[in-house]
C-alpha cells in the first residue's frame, strides 16, 4: 500500500522522531511506513490521519491489484 | 522488587544451593541422580538470572524516565510486535523440521527407545499445539 506520509510530514515540518513520539511508535515504524515496507494497523492509520487532520484516504492509497 | 521477581530469585537461589549441597556434601554416588545437582545448579542459575535481570531492568527504567518512555514505546510498537510474531512463527516452522530430523537421527543411531519415545511425544505435543491455538484464536478473533 502506497502512502503520502513522507510528503505530508515534510510539508508540516515534522521530523520522523517527533511524529513517532506523538503517535507512540518507534522511528523505524515511521521510516518503514514512508518507504512502503510496512502497512499499518487500521488503528495506527486512523491515528496518523487524525494527527494530520486528514482522512485515511488522504494519507494512504489503496491499490486494487495489491492482493493479486 | 515485585513479588514475581522476588519468587524467581528465591527459587533460583534455593535450587542453586540445593544443587551445590548435593554435589559437594552428598556426592553423586547414586547412579540415577548423577546429573541432578548439575541440573539444579543450571536451572537455579537461569531462574535467578531471569529474576535479577527483571529487577535491574525495572531499576534502570525508574532511574531514567526519558529512556524508559522510549523503551516502553519500542516494546509496544506494533511493527516490532508484528516482527516478533512473524519471527516466532518462522522459528516454529523451523523447529518442527529440526525436531523431526533429530528424532530420525536418534532412531537411525539406535538410541534408547525411551529417549526416542519422549522425543516423539514432545514432537507430537508441539505439532498438536498449533491446531489448538489456531482454534482458540479463531474463536477469539
Backbone of each chain as ProteinMPNN parsed JSONL, in Angstrom:
{"seq_chain_A": "XXXXXXXXXXXXXXXXXXXXXXXXXXXXXXXXXXXXXXXXXXXXXXXXXXXXXXXXXXXXXXXXXXXX", "coords_chain_A": {"N_chain_A": [[0.839, -1.196, 0.0], [0.643, 2.12, -0.967], [1.615, 5.415, 0.228], [1.182, 8.852, 1.309], [2.66, 9.782, 3.346], [5.343, 10.669, 3.96], [5.583, 12.946, 2.375], [3.465, 14.539, 3.363], [4.274, 14.817, 6.021], [6.721, 16.193, 5.712], [5.812, 18.549, 4.539], [4.529, 19.644, 6.683], [6.632, 20.215, 8.287], [7.65, 18.36, 10.204], [9.599, 16.177, 12.108], [10.702, 12.728, 11.728], [11.123, 11.565, 14.201], [9.682, 13.228, 15.946], [7.086, 12.793, 15.023], [6.894, 10.061, 15.479], [7.136, 9.98, 18.294], [4.812, 11.367, 19.04], [2.81, 9.697, 18.045], [3.341, 7.515, 19.472], [4.946, 5.373, 18.543], [7.753, 3.532, 17.169], [10.663, 5.16, 15.686], [11.583, 3.775, 13.524], [9.297, 2.517, 12.62], [7.853, 4.622, 11.493], [9.635, 5.293, 9.455], [9.616, 2.884, 7.969], [6.947, 2.855, 7.18], [6.855, 5.099, 5.539], [8.551, 4.278, 3.516], [7.057, 2.328, 2.417], [7.352, -0.259, 3.18], [6.04, -1.34, 5.287], [2.738, -1.993, 6.254], [0.352, -0.184, 8.043], [-1.577, -0.906, 11.072], [-5.149, -0.695, 11.242], [-5.82, 0.942, 13.3], [-3.482, 2.483, 13.78], [-3.343, 3.74, 11.324], [-5.618, 5.352, 11.441], [-4.87, 6.982, 13.595], [-2.692, 8.343, 12.515], [-3.908, 9.714, 10.38], [-5.72, 11.278, 11.822], [-3.984, 12.803, 13.346], [-2.82, 14.474, 11.429], [-5.03, 15.774, 10.679], [-6.536, 14.791, 8.552], [-8.165, 12.578, 6.153], [-8.112, 8.959, 6.126], [-7.861, 8.086, 3.521], [-6.618, 10.252, 2.376], [-4.057, 10.009, 3.229], [-3.223, 7.336, 2.9], [-2.959, 5.14, 0.099], [-5.112, 3.115, -1.497], [-4.609, 0.24, -3.399], [-6.051, -1.502, -5.958], [-5.081, -3.87, -7.132], [-3.292, -5.009, -5.322], [-3.422, -7.413, -3.931], [-3.288, -9.352, -5.754]], "CA_chain_A": [[0.0, 0.0, 0.0], [1.421, 3.364, -1.039], [1.07, 6.476, 1.079], [1.758, 10.196, 1.155], [3.081, 10.179, 4.691], [6.586, 11.446, 3.952], [5.26, 14.243, 1.763], [2.629, 15.298, 4.313], [5.121, 15.119, 7.186], [7.697, 17.226, 5.349], [5.061, 19.793, 4.322], [4.216, 20.22, 8.006], [7.904, 20.417, 9.005], [7.709, 17.492, 11.392], [10.621, 15.136, 11.928], [10.215, 11.354, 11.956], [11.141, 11.313, 15.656], [8.548, 13.96, 16.544], [5.854, 12.082, 14.652], [6.923, 8.774, 16.184], [6.847, 10.226, 19.714], [3.401, 11.752, 19.193], [1.958, 8.533, 17.773], [3.817, 6.448, 20.369], [5.519, 4.234, 17.809], [9.194, 3.745, 17.004], [11.029, 5.931, 14.487], [11.701, 2.794, 12.432], [7.951, 2.269, 12.094], [7.55, 5.751, 10.599], [10.513, 5.125, 8.297], [9.104, 1.748, 7.171], [5.666, 3.274, 6.584], [7.157, 6.024, 4.443], [9.167, 3.514, 2.42], [6.078, 1.367, 1.904], [7.729, -1.626, 3.564], [5.143, -1.817, 6.337], [1.365, -1.47, 6.231], [-0.05, -0.004, 9.445], [-2.867, -1.424, 11.514], [-6.202, 0.291, 10.992], [-5.75, 1.881, 14.432], [-2.39, 3.431, 13.541], [-3.728, 4.536, 10.146], [-6.549, 6.382, 11.941], [-4.107, 7.911, 14.444], [-1.892, 9.184, 11.62], [-4.834, 10.61, 9.668], [-6.277, 12.218, 12.795], [-2.905, 13.72, 13.733], [-2.648, 15.474, 10.37], [-6.361, 16.315, 10.402], [-6.895, 14.351, 7.191], [-8.835, 11.272, 6.164], [-7.173, 7.856, 5.835], [-7.651, 8.063, 2.064], [-5.677, 11.324, 2.019], [-2.694, 9.584, 3.599], [-2.912, 6.011, 2.342], [-3.548, 4.916, -1.227], [-5.487, 1.713, -1.695], [-4.42, -0.212, -4.782], [-6.966, -2.623, -6.215], [-4.407, -5.107, -7.539], [-2.176, -5.358, -4.442], [-3.518, -8.784, -3.423], [-3.252, -10.299, -6.869]], "C_chain_A": [[0.885, 1.262, 0.0], [0.818, 4.397, -0.084], [1.802, 7.802, 0.831], [2.361, 10.698, 2.456], [4.32, 11.082, 4.692], [6.328, 12.872, 3.451], [4.481, 15.127, 2.754], [3.47, 15.737, 5.514], [6.085, 16.263, 6.878], [7.028, 18.58, 5.114], [4.788, 20.49, 5.659], [5.469, 20.478, 8.854], [8.002, 19.606, 10.3], [8.76, 16.412, 11.12], [10.003, 13.763, 12.199], [10.125, 11.068, 13.452], [9.956, 11.99, 16.34], [7.239, 13.218, 16.285], [5.75, 10.758, 15.418], [6.558, 8.956, 17.653], [5.376, 10.559, 19.939], [2.484, 10.542, 19.021], [2.297, 7.332, 18.663], [4.176, 5.178, 19.612], [7.021, 4.514, 17.653], [9.471, 4.544, 15.726], [11.131, 5.005, 13.277], [10.347, 2.496, 11.797], [7.57, 3.37, 11.109], [8.356, 5.606, 9.309], [9.992, 4.01, 7.377], [7.786, 2.087, 6.479], [5.941, 4.15, 5.36], [7.767, 5.302, 3.238], [8.223, 2.486, 1.802], [6.421, -0.076, 2.241], [6.765, -2.208, 4.588], [3.772, -1.16, 6.199], [0.855, -1.349, 7.665], [-1.352, -0.724, 9.774], [-3.89, -0.324, 11.25], [-6.182, 1.373, 12.08], [-4.667, 2.939, 14.209], [-2.701, 4.319, 12.341], [-4.673, 5.667, 10.562], [-5.806, 7.432, 12.757], [-3.307, 8.885, 13.583], [-2.793, 10.211, 10.925], [-5.369, 11.691, 10.601], [-5.223, 13.263, 13.187], [-2.723, 14.838, 12.702], [-3.966, 16.156, 9.99], [-6.788, 16.026, 8.96], [-7.704, 13.068, 7.293], [-7.789, 10.201, 5.845], [-6.846, 7.83, 4.338], [-6.696, 9.16, 1.6], [-4.226, 10.879, 2.25], [-2.307, 8.287, 2.887], [-3.665, 5.786, 1.031], [-3.828, 3.427, -1.41], [-5.33, 1.338, -3.157], [-5.189, -1.52, -4.98], [-6.209, -3.944, -6.423], [-3.334, -5.577, -6.536], [-2.242, -6.773, -3.883], [-3.418, -9.831, -4.513], [-1.872, -10.945, -7.016]], "O_chain_A": [[1.751, 1.433, 0.858], [-0.327, 4.272, 0.35], [2.876, 7.849, 0.231], [2.548, 11.9, 2.641], [4.337, 12.126, 5.344], [6.795, 13.853, 4.03], [4.802, 16.299, 2.95], [3.386, 16.881, 5.961], [6.246, 17.185, 7.679], [7.591, 19.625, 5.44], [4.808, 21.716, 5.766], [5.369, 20.91, 10.002], [8.389, 20.123, 11.348], [8.798, 15.818, 10.042], [8.939, 13.647, 12.807], [9.187, 10.42, 13.919], [9.307, 11.4, 17.204], [6.41, 13.037, 17.177], [4.692, 10.387, 15.925], [5.769, 8.186, 18.2], [4.765, 10.097, 20.902], [1.508, 10.38, 19.754], [1.642, 6.291, 18.617], [3.774, 4.073, 19.978], [7.491, 5.607, 17.97], [8.645, 4.601, 14.815], [10.81, 5.393, 12.154], [10.254, 2.254, 10.593], [7.037, 3.1, 10.034], [7.826, 5.776, 8.212], [9.936, 4.178, 6.159], [7.537, 1.668, 5.349], [5.346, 3.97, 4.297], [7.526, 5.674, 2.09], [8.546, 1.856, 0.795], [5.856, -1.007, 1.666], [6.679, -3.426, 4.743], [3.659, 0.057, 6.048], [0.92, -2.316, 8.424], [-2.121, -1.099, 8.888], [-3.53, 0.837, 11.058], [-6.478, 2.541, 11.829], [-4.895, 4.13, 14.417], [-2.368, 5.504, 12.334], [-4.543, 6.798, 10.094], [-6.072, 8.627, 12.631], [-3.243, 10.082, 13.867], [-2.489, 11.403, 10.885], [-5.461, 12.861, 10.23], [-5.53, 14.445, 13.339], [-2.502, 15.996, 13.057], [-4.008, 17.002, 9.097], [-7.32, 16.886, 8.257], [-7.905, 12.535, 8.384], [-6.706, 10.513, 5.35], [-5.706, 7.586, 3.943], [-6.043, 9.025, 0.565], [-3.306, 11.316, 1.56], [-1.209, 8.162, 2.345], [-4.822, 6.176, 0.872], [-2.916, 2.602, -1.469], [-5.845, 2.018, -4.045], [-4.991, -2.498, -4.259], [-6.64, -4.996, -5.953], [-2.542, -6.458, -6.868], [-1.232, -7.291, -3.407], [-3.457, -11.032, -4.249], [-1.669, -11.769, -7.908]]}, "seq_chain_B": "XXXXXXXXXXXXXXXXXXXXXXXXXXXXXXXXXXXXXXXXXXXXXXXXXXXXXXXXXXXXXXXXXXXXXXXXXXXXXXXXXXXXXXXXXXXXXXXXXXXXXXXXXXXXXXXXXXXXXXXXXXXXXXXXXXXXXXXXXXXXX", "coords_chain_B": {"N_chain_B": [[11.215, -4.186, 44.157], [9.183, -6.525, 42.594], [6.668, -9.02, 43.537], [6.69, -11.3, 41.906], [9.269, -11.347, 40.753], [10.795, -11.527, 43.059], [10.068, -14.054, 43.942], [11.083, -15.592, 41.833], [13.865, -15.092, 42.107], [14.33, -16.114, 44.669], [13.586, -18.847, 44.357], [15.477, -19.578, 42.447], [17.903, -19.209, 43.883], [17.517, -21.075, 45.95], [17.372, -23.505, 44.498], [19.921, -23.508, 43.366], [21.566, -23.62, 45.648], [20.726, -26.061, 46.787], [21.509, -27.772, 44.727], [24.276, -27.369, 44.77], [24.799, -28.278, 47.338], [24.063, -30.994, 47.174], [25.944, -31.807, 45.316], [28.472, -31.218, 46.519], [28.358, -32.061, 49.236], [26.616, -34.346, 49.622], [27.44, -35.847, 47.495], [27.767, -37.625, 44.33], [26.956, -40.282, 44.19], [24.781, -41.942, 43.772], [23.506, -43.618, 41.064], [21.225, -42.97, 39.458], [20.783, -40.319, 40.002], [22.807, -38.864, 39.024], [23.1, -36.626, 37.39], [21.546, -34.781, 38.623], [22.421, -32.691, 40.583], [23.772, -30.93, 38.837], [21.798, -30.242, 37.036], [20.06, -28.92, 38.779], [21.702, -26.772, 39.609], [22.097, -25.513, 37.156], [19.421, -24.869, 36.256], [18.625, -23.376, 38.487], [20.454, -21.219, 38.389], [19.648, -20.078, 35.98], [16.958, -19.327, 36.502], [17.376, -17.563, 38.627], [18.94, -15.64, 37.299], [17.09, -14.695, 35.394], [15.133, -13.506, 37.064], [16.693, -11.59, 38.434], [17.581, -10.073, 36.291], [15.193, -8.866, 35.447], [14.684, -7.307, 37.702], [16.881, -5.521, 37.678], [16.405, -4.307, 35.23], [13.96, -3.002, 35.689], [14.832, -1.214, 37.65], [16.687, 0.333, 36.228], [14.983, 1.522, 34.366], [13.348, 3.058, 36.048], [15.163, 4.908, 36.99], [15.771, 6.412, 34.779], [13.686, 8.268, 33.315], [13.237, 9.397, 30.74], [14.431, 7.69, 28.839], [13.035, 5.451, 29.595], [10.453, 5.849, 28.71], [10.885, 5.725, 25.98], [11.762, 3.085, 25.745], [9.453, 1.77, 26.527], [7.75, 2.511, 24.433], [9.086, 1.26, 22.306], [8.727, -1.387, 23.036], [5.973, -1.668, 22.884], [5.436, -1.033, 20.31], [3.739, -1.46, 17.27], [4.826, -2.477, 14.885], [7.206, -3.678, 15.735], [6.079, -5.648, 17.345], [4.688, -7.101, 15.399], [6.836, -8.008, 13.872], [8.165, -9.604, 15.771], [6.204, -11.573, 16.209], [6.047, -12.745, 13.659], [8.635, -13.689, 13.396], [8.628, -15.552, 15.448], [6.748, -17.365, 14.448], [8.043, -18.294, 12.143], [10.239, -19.416, 13.346], [8.988, -21.493, 14.726], [8.136, -23.138, 12.598], [10.628, -23.868, 11.613], [11.7, -25.169, 13.851], [10.041, -27.408, 14.076], [10.737, -28.915, 11.815], [13.432, -29.34, 12.376], [13.257, -30.761, 14.76], [11.996, -33.12, 13.889], [14.044, -34.1, 12.277], [16.01, -34.577, 14.188], [14.798, -36.597, 15.704], [14.674, -38.605, 13.773], [17.398, -38.991, 13.353], [18.213, -39.905, 15.9], [16.799, -42.288, 15.922], [17.962, -43.667, 13.787], [20.511, -43.907, 14.827], [20.058, -45.792, 16.614], [19.228, -45.185, 19.245], [18.306, -45.277, 22.752], [15.088, -46.62, 23.206], [13.288, -45.426, 24.97], [14.145, -42.791, 25.109], [13.761, -41.963, 22.473], [10.991, -42.234, 22.315], [10.148, -40.303, 24.172], [11.028, -38.02, 22.87], [9.452, -38.2, 20.541], [6.919, -37.922, 21.679], [7.114, -35.305, 22.653], [7.409, -33.985, 20.236], [4.97, -34.552, 18.969], [3.288, -33.218, 20.764], [4.098, -30.595, 20.294], [3.341, -30.267, 17.599], [0.587, -30.707, 17.75], [-0.169, -28.579, 19.322], [-0.419, -26.446, 17.604], [-2.942, -26.601, 15.951], [-4.633, -26.396, 18.169], [-4.148, -23.849, 19.331], [-4.774, -22.406, 17.061], [-7.508, -22.893, 16.723], [-8.456, -21.798, 19.124], [-7.728, -19.085, 18.849], [-9.157, -18.545, 16.569], [-11.743, -18.503, 17.519], [-11.632, -16.342, 19.172], [-10.971, -14.141, 17.583]], "CA_chain_B": [[11.174, -5.547, 43.597], [7.829, -7.065, 42.727], [6.551, -10.343, 44.142], [7.044, -12.324, 40.908], [10.731, -11.393, 40.637], [11.326, -11.998, 44.345], [9.864, -15.511, 43.95], [12.05, -16.152, 40.882], [15.216, -15.024, 42.682], [14.38, -17.043, 45.8], [13.591, -20.217, 43.831], [16.779, -19.753, 41.798], [18.941, -19.371, 44.915], [17.265, -22.35, 46.645], [17.772, -24.605, 43.596], [21.381, -23.462, 43.23], [22.152, -24.08, 46.918], [20.463, -27.499, 46.898], [22.37, -28.42, 43.733], [25.653, -27.299, 45.277], [24.849, -29.144, 48.527], [24.058, -32.393, 46.703], [27.212, -32.048, 44.606], [29.652, -31.169, 47.384], [28.216, -32.76, 50.523], [26.035, -35.68, 49.447], [28.17, -36.576, 46.459], [26.914, -38.083, 43.227], [27.17, -41.728, 44.143], [23.608, -42.674, 43.274], [23.569, -43.602, 39.594], [20.079, -42.328, 38.82], [20.76, -38.878, 40.271], [24.146, -38.379, 38.697], [23.065, -35.291, 36.77], [20.623, -33.913, 39.376], [22.989, -31.418, 41.074], [24.117, -30.038, 37.724], [20.516, -29.725, 36.524], [19.58, -27.94, 39.772], [22.564, -25.578, 39.531], [21.812, -24.862, 35.865], [18.079, -24.255, 36.262], [18.659, -22.357, 39.546], [21.167, -20.039, 37.868], [18.791, -19.495, 34.94], [15.799, -18.677, 37.132], [17.93, -16.413, 39.366], [19.34, -14.649, 36.29], [15.879, -14.099, 34.805], [14.541, -12.632, 38.082], [17.619, -10.476, 38.682], [17.55, -9.251, 35.074], [13.966, -8.064, 35.507], [14.853, -6.311, 38.782], [17.826, -4.496, 37.204], [15.733, -3.576, 34.138], [12.984, -2.106, 36.329], [15.609, -0.173, 38.35], [17.247, 1.22, 35.194], [13.863, 2.28, 33.793], [12.914, 4.038, 37.059], [16.186, 5.96, 37.135], [15.898, 7.193, 33.546], [12.319, 8.358, 32.783], [13.217, 9.718, 29.301], [14.672, 6.443, 28.115], [12.016, 4.459, 29.946], [9.315, 6.098, 27.805], [11.304, 5.211, 24.664], [11.778, 1.614, 25.843], [8.041, 1.355, 26.565], [7.241, 2.655, 23.066], [9.718, 0.205, 21.49], [8.12, -2.671, 23.402], [4.564, -1.721, 22.475], [5.357, -0.661, 18.904], [3.014, -2.522, 16.534], [5.7, -3.109, 13.892], [8.083, -4.573, 16.49], [5.261, -6.791, 17.75], [4.424, -7.901, 14.192], [8.097, -8.673, 13.519], [8.399, -10.66, 16.763], [5.245, -12.658, 15.951], [6.428, -13.404, 12.418], [9.876, -14.419, 13.682], [8.231, -16.712, 16.256], [6.064, -18.302, 13.554], [9.076, -18.91, 11.298], [11.044, -20.232, 14.243], [8.194, -22.702, 14.986], [8.219, -23.987, 11.401], [11.992, -24.394, 11.563], [11.872, -26.102, 14.97], [9.31, -28.645, 13.775], [11.56, -29.672, 10.868], [14.647, -29.717, 13.099], [12.829, -31.766, 15.729], [11.772, -34.36, 13.129], [15.361, -34.567, 11.848], [16.696, -35.1, 15.384], [14.159, -37.89, 16.027], [15.13, -39.541, 12.743], [18.81, -39.254, 13.638], [18.265, -40.744, 17.104], [16.301, -43.616, 15.548], [18.999, -44.294, 12.951], [21.65, -44.22, 15.696], [19.535, -46.826, 17.516], [19.233, -44.676, 20.622], [17.374, -45.922, 23.676], [13.69, -46.437, 22.782], [12.618, -44.499, 25.896], [14.529, -41.416, 24.711], [13.085, -41.677, 21.196], [9.558, -42.073, 22.595], [9.977, -38.996, 24.826], [11.178, -37.012, 21.808], [8.267, -38.281, 19.674], [5.798, -37.338, 22.44], [7.311, -33.846, 22.655], [7.167, -33.536, 18.859], [3.512, -34.595, 18.749], [2.703, -32.134, 21.567], [4.381, -29.331, 19.589], [2.534, -30.208, 16.373], [-0.83, -30.624, 18.135], [-0.426, -27.265, 19.917], [-0.781, -25.489, 16.553], [-4.401, -26.505, 15.741], [-5.319, -25.984, 19.409], [-4.066, -22.389, 19.385], [-5.482, -21.879, 15.892], [-8.939, -22.961, 17.038], [-8.7, -20.84, 20.213], [-7.649, -17.731, 18.289], [-10.247, -18.434, 15.594], [-12.953, -18.148, 18.265], [-11.433, -15.033, 19.802], [-10.792, -13.035, 16.636]], "C_chain_B": [[9.761, -6.103, 43.724], [7.855, -8.527, 43.169], [7.046, -11.456, 43.205], [8.566, -12.484, 40.796], [11.377, -11.921, 41.912], [11.208, -13.517, 44.421], [10.887, -16.18, 43.032], [13.452, -16.217, 41.49], [15.362, -16.044, 43.818], [14.457, -18.492, 45.309], [14.952, -20.532, 43.193], [17.875, -20.03, 42.81], [18.776, -20.721, 45.613], [17.746, -23.53, 45.782], [19.288, -24.678, 43.472], [22.049, -24.047, 44.479], [21.949, -25.584, 47.087], [21.385, -28.274, 45.945], [23.807, -28.486, 44.21], [25.836, -28.238, 46.469], [24.935, -30.606, 48.1], [25.415, -32.729, 46.079], [28.396, -32.158, 45.569], [29.54, -32.006, 48.654], [27.734, -34.201, 50.342], [26.838, -36.509, 48.446], [27.223, -37.081, 45.387], [27.08, -39.591, 43.033], [25.993, -42.487, 43.54], [23.505, -42.501, 41.752], [22.449, -42.811, 38.933], [20.107, -40.796, 38.964], [22.078, -38.212, 39.888], [24.142, -36.952, 38.129], [22.208, -34.297, 37.547], [21.267, -32.616, 39.886], [23.305, -30.424, 39.956], [22.856, -29.411, 37.115], [19.986, -28.636, 37.458], [20.383, -26.641, 39.702], [22.257, -24.792, 38.249], [20.476, -24.144, 35.858], [18.021, -23.129, 37.297], [19.314, -21.076, 39.062], [20.31, -19.307, 36.837], [17.634, -18.712, 35.526], [16.248, -17.434, 37.896], [18.281, -15.281, 38.39], [18.143, -13.93, 35.691], [15.249, -13.102, 35.776], [15.378, -11.39, 38.308], [17.633, -9.516, 37.488], [16.354, -8.319, 35.062], [14.092, -6.952, 36.547], [15.756, -5.172, 38.31], [17.207, -3.644, 36.094], [14.749, -2.552, 34.713], [13.694, -0.93, 36.995], [16.138, 0.848, 37.331], [16.165, 2.105, 34.584], [13.411, 3.385, 34.751], [13.875, 5.219, 37.134], [16.312, 6.85, 35.906], [14.533, 7.308, 32.863], [12.242, 8.642, 31.284], [13.379, 8.443, 28.479], [13.599, 5.404, 28.398], [10.792, 4.599, 29.042], [9.622, 5.513, 26.425], [11.27, 3.672, 24.652], [10.343, 1.081, 25.802], [7.435, 1.418, 25.161], [7.784, 1.535, 22.181], [9.053, -1.143, 21.757], [6.695, -2.802, 22.884], [4.379, -1.444, 20.988], [4.755, -1.798, 18.06], [3.881, -3.222, 15.497], [6.644, -4.09, 14.587], [7.333, -5.833, 16.913], [5.011, -7.715, 16.566], [5.678, -8.681, 13.778], [8.357, -9.848, 14.468], [7.474, -11.851, 16.513], [5.621, -13.447, 14.708], [7.683, -14.258, 12.633], [9.564, -15.68, 14.483], [7.595, -17.783, 15.38], [7.082, -19.034, 12.672], [9.939, -19.852, 12.126], [10.318, -21.545, 14.559], [8.309, -23.663, 13.812], [9.593, -24.648, 11.31], [12.207, -25.458, 12.634], [11.217, -27.446, 14.685], [10.138, -29.532, 12.829], [12.818, -30.213, 11.569], [14.369, -30.866, 14.066], [12.679, -33.119, 15.026], [13.118, -34.956, 12.704], [16.12, -35.193, 13.015], [16.125, -36.472, 15.756], [14.643, -38.967, 15.048], [16.577, -39.966, 13.003], [18.961, -40.196, 14.84], [17.83, -42.168, 16.778], [17.361, -44.366, 14.741], [20.231, -44.691, 13.777], [21.294, -45.294, 16.735], [19.659, -46.406, 18.988], [18.195, -45.419, 21.45], [15.928, -45.59, 23.272], [12.968, -45.408, 23.652], [12.901, -43.04, 25.484], [13.791, -41.027, 23.429], [11.597, -41.428, 21.437], [9.269, -40.722, 23.264], [10.052, -37.887, 23.777], [9.952, -36.991, 20.896], [7.057, -37.651, 20.369], [5.892, -35.814, 22.436], [7.01, -33.264, 21.277], [5.663, -33.479, 18.579], [2.836, -33.449, 19.512], [2.902, -30.783, 20.864], [3.469, -29.176, 18.378], [1.055, -30.0, 16.718], [-1.161, -29.236, 18.714], [-0.865, -26.246, 18.856], [-2.298, -25.438, 16.299], [-5.178, -26.071, 16.98], [-5.328, -24.454, 19.512], [-4.831, -21.741, 18.234], [-6.984, -21.791, 16.185], [-9.306, -21.921, 18.106], [-8.727, -19.405, 19.657], [-8.763, -17.469, 17.285], [-11.551, -18.024, 16.272], [-12.846, -16.729, 18.829], [-11.441, -13.871, 18.807], [-11.907, -12.964, 15.593]], "O_chain_B": [[9.203, -6.151, 44.82], [8.9, -9.179, 43.178], [7.712, -12.403, 43.624], [9.083, -13.6, 40.75], [12.364, -12.656, 41.869], [12.119, -14.193, 44.899], [11.484, -17.195, 43.389], [14.136, -17.238, 41.408], [16.372, -16.741, 43.92], [15.286, -19.27, 45.781], [15.5, -21.618, 43.381], [18.675, -20.95, 42.642], [19.755, -21.431, 45.844], [18.432, -24.43, 46.266], [19.871, -25.762, 43.471], [22.971, -24.857, 44.384], [22.87, -26.3, 47.478], [21.962, -29.296, 46.316], [24.475, -29.511, 44.077], [26.864, -28.902, 46.606], [25.77, -31.361, 48.599], [25.958, -33.812, 46.298], [29.218, -33.068, 45.456], [30.525, -32.596, 49.097], [28.35, -35.145, 50.836], [26.899, -37.734, 48.552], [26.005, -36.972, 45.529], [27.302, -40.098, 41.933], [26.163, -43.521, 42.893], [23.428, -41.385, 41.239], [22.679, -42.074, 37.974], [19.528, -40.076, 38.151], [22.409, -37.131, 40.375], [25.069, -36.177, 38.365], [22.138, -33.12, 37.192], [20.72, -31.539, 39.651], [23.123, -29.218, 40.121], [22.837, -28.24, 36.735], [19.529, -27.582, 37.015], [19.816, -25.549, 39.732], [22.17, -23.564, 38.266], [20.391, -22.968, 35.504], [17.452, -22.068, 37.04], [18.8, -19.981, 39.29], [20.253, -18.078, 36.822], [17.355, -17.586, 35.114], [15.602, -16.388, 37.835], [17.959, -14.118, 38.63], [18.168, -12.714, 35.5], [14.876, -11.996, 35.384], [14.855, -10.277, 38.37], [17.69, -8.298, 37.66], [16.468, -7.143, 34.717], [13.673, -5.817, 36.319], [15.44, -4.0, 38.513], [17.439, -2.438, 36.015], [14.709, -1.398, 34.287], [13.229, 0.207, 36.921], [16.049, 2.058, 37.541], [16.392, 3.286, 34.318], [13.128, 4.506, 34.327], [13.466, 6.367, 37.314], [16.897, 7.93, 35.982], [14.238, 6.548, 31.941], [11.308, 8.197, 30.617], [12.601, 8.151, 27.57], [13.29, 4.573, 27.544], [10.175, 3.607, 28.655], [8.768, 4.9, 25.785], [10.817, 3.05, 23.691], [10.053, 0.085, 25.14], [6.709, 0.517, 24.744], [7.043, 0.933, 21.403], [8.841, -1.938, 20.842], [6.257, -3.885, 22.496], [3.278, -1.603, 20.462], [5.204, -2.942, 18.129], [3.709, -4.415, 15.245], [6.862, -5.199, 14.097], [7.87, -6.939, 16.851], [5.103, -8.937, 16.684], [5.602, -9.846, 13.389], [8.72, -10.941, 14.034], [7.903, -13.002, 16.594], [5.528, -14.674, 14.697], [7.789, -15.378, 12.133], [10.145, -16.738, 14.246], [7.87, -18.971, 15.548], [6.988, -20.246, 12.48], [10.319, -20.933, 11.676], [10.955, -22.594, 14.651], [8.551, -24.856, 13.999], [9.709, -25.828, 10.977], [12.807, -26.503, 12.381], [11.77, -28.496, 15.013], [10.226, -30.745, 13.021], [13.209, -31.366, 11.386], [15.147, -31.815, 14.17], [13.174, -34.137, 15.511], [13.309, -36.171, 12.763], [16.79, -36.213, 12.853], [16.872, -37.394, 16.083], [14.974, -40.085, 15.444], [16.928, -41.14, 12.888], [19.734, -41.154, 14.8], [18.404, -43.134, 17.28], [17.623, -45.544, 14.98], [20.905, -45.675, 13.472], [22.097, -45.649, 17.598], [20.126, -47.162, 19.84], [17.321, -46.101, 20.914], [15.591, -44.431, 23.03], [12.152, -44.625, 23.165], [12.014, -42.187, 25.51], [13.267, -39.92, 23.309], [11.008, -40.525, 20.842], [8.267, -40.076, 22.958], [9.258, -36.947, 23.787], [9.466, -35.925, 20.518], [6.27, -36.941, 19.742], [4.895, -35.119, 22.243], [6.43, -32.185, 21.163], [5.152, -32.502, 18.031], [1.935, -32.792, 18.991], [2.003, -29.943, 20.84], [2.898, -28.11, 18.147], [0.36, -29.22, 16.066], [-2.297, -28.775, 18.61], [-1.59, -25.299, 19.163], [-2.897, -24.368, 16.411], [-6.242, -25.46, 16.873], [-6.37, -23.843, 19.749], [-5.447, -20.687, 18.389], [-7.632, -20.774, 15.935], [-10.333, -21.251, 18.004], [-9.629, -18.624, 19.959], [-9.255, -16.348, 17.154], [-12.363, -17.3, 15.695], [-13.842, -16.014, 18.945], [-11.861, -12.762, 19.137], [-11.89, -12.085, 14.731]]}, "name": "protein", "num_of_chains": 2, "seq": "XXXXXXXXXXXXXXXXXXXXXXXXXXXXXXXXXXXXXXXXXXXXXXXXXXXXXXXXXXXXXXXXXXXXXXXXXXXXXXXXXXXXXXXXXXXXXXXXXXXXXXXXXXXXXXXXXXXXXXXXXXXXXXXXXXXXXXXXXXXXXXXXXXXXXXXXXXXXXXXXXXXXXXXXXXXXXXXXXXXXXXXXXXXXXXXXXXXXXXXXXXXXXXXXX"}
